[in-house]
């Protein structure tokens, strides 16, 4: 992970879906998927306090059981619910420390391997947030620290205040915003990238059709603060045509579209881990095979040409 001595699998198990908000899930199937991931050599499991406020972390703890010691558990802090039940950012010293204690309890562990500030809180001085991370490290409650969704400037400021080893951001064939804005700074500072959404929130699984409808409990149903234009209206239909072209490339390379998409993410040397949301054992079985897919310069050129037809991309990184 960056220039740190934290070594993890290139494919990580993402636990956002386990907290709710991605439609209905079967807890027992998720536990089976965790067990299968462990058997396949996946050693990084990424969750967050904000993923169901304990639900995702507790389900991960159930799945890991006595094998928790064999993996790197990542969780995130700094998200609260306001009086109206809406998510808000709070990376104050007290909030970070409290979140850590709550996460440790939900995860049924006495330490977290990597602890991240989930989103930049512009109402709290960064030195206050970083001081909390440093104190948690000194207390032995977290082994490594990092951030998530931090811009180049924010990353540089915080890296001078705490030994950050990771920045977790969204990155996939349809969304390269962070690559252009922040990756050069991460490389300079020796900070590893944890890429979430490498399958474009389901689009790059190749299973969507023009008739695809999202459940009302799924954040993709109508969109929210994290809305994805690539999944909406005419852009969605245009992108389904792009997916067909990508499928043809995958077929020619004798692989699957998800593995092709993951291999593209991992081909960037700044990326340490590609995080894939998993609901069933078969999904992780396919995803881990991405590390065996080799992309040539010609492949990269072809994929870049295909992606020029993509629609609904957002120009600016989220703040």
Phi, psi and omega in degrees: 000097183062220181268005179284174176262017175279117182248126183221168177291149181290332174261123179251154180266109181273136187247017179302313183301329183291344181269358184096169180093354178242027184087180183289143175227157177258111184303319182295322178293322178296317178299318177298322179294320177299315179299318180293321178299317178300316181295330182273359176096011175288128184239003177237125179236121188248121178228193180195151174302324182286352178274078179084008178048058177113335183296309181297316181297318181293320179292323176297316179301319178299317181290322182286319180053228183286353181269007179306322184293346184269358187229169173259117178264126179248132171221168188229154185233174170095016176238130180230167172258133178277185184298338181262009178079016179262147180292138174220157180270135176211099179249033174293161181305311183297317182296318180295315179296317179296318179299319179299314180298318180294322179292318178301320179293313181295324181278354180055047181218166179252006175204156174245137182289318180220124185242122186243145167280121193294314179218148177296128177260105185282356177267353180240131178302137182299328181294331176291316180295316181292327177297322178296316178298317179297320180292323178293324175295314181298328180278354179080012181275338173225144181271317181226158181229158179194194182223176179215135179064033179263133179289173179303310181296316180295320179297316181296318179298313185285329179294338177279350184249341181208154183281069182293137177240355183210149169227119182264126184216165176278133184204125177198178182303330181271349187218101183246020184303313184292327180302318182283322188274322193239333185305317180303321179292319179299317178298316180300320184272354181073034181255129182280149179261129171256113186265113174262162182064032183295341178257022176053045176054039175107335184300319183277007170283338181079013184259352181281150176228172177301339181269358182300128176234140180265144178298152181296339178273001182264130183299341180279356184303306178233356182087158178209211180299338181254024185307146182245101179305334181294343182256010189239139170054222183296329178300319180299314181295319177296322182288334175296326176292323176296319179301321179297322177294320179293324177299323180295321177296315180300317180297317180297327180270007177058046177221186179255161179300314178303318180293323177297315181295319179292320179298323178297317179297314184288342180291339176285119186297343179282339182278124177268322186218138170255119183267123179244128175289133186230132176246332185226151180306321183299329182292315180289329177299320178286317186298319184295339179290351181298332182292346180264355181273122179256130179252128179273166174305323179295322177298315180298320178296318181295316179296320179297320179294319179296318185289348176294342179270357181293151182232152175087013179288147182262135187282324187253152176285153180292149179242000000 
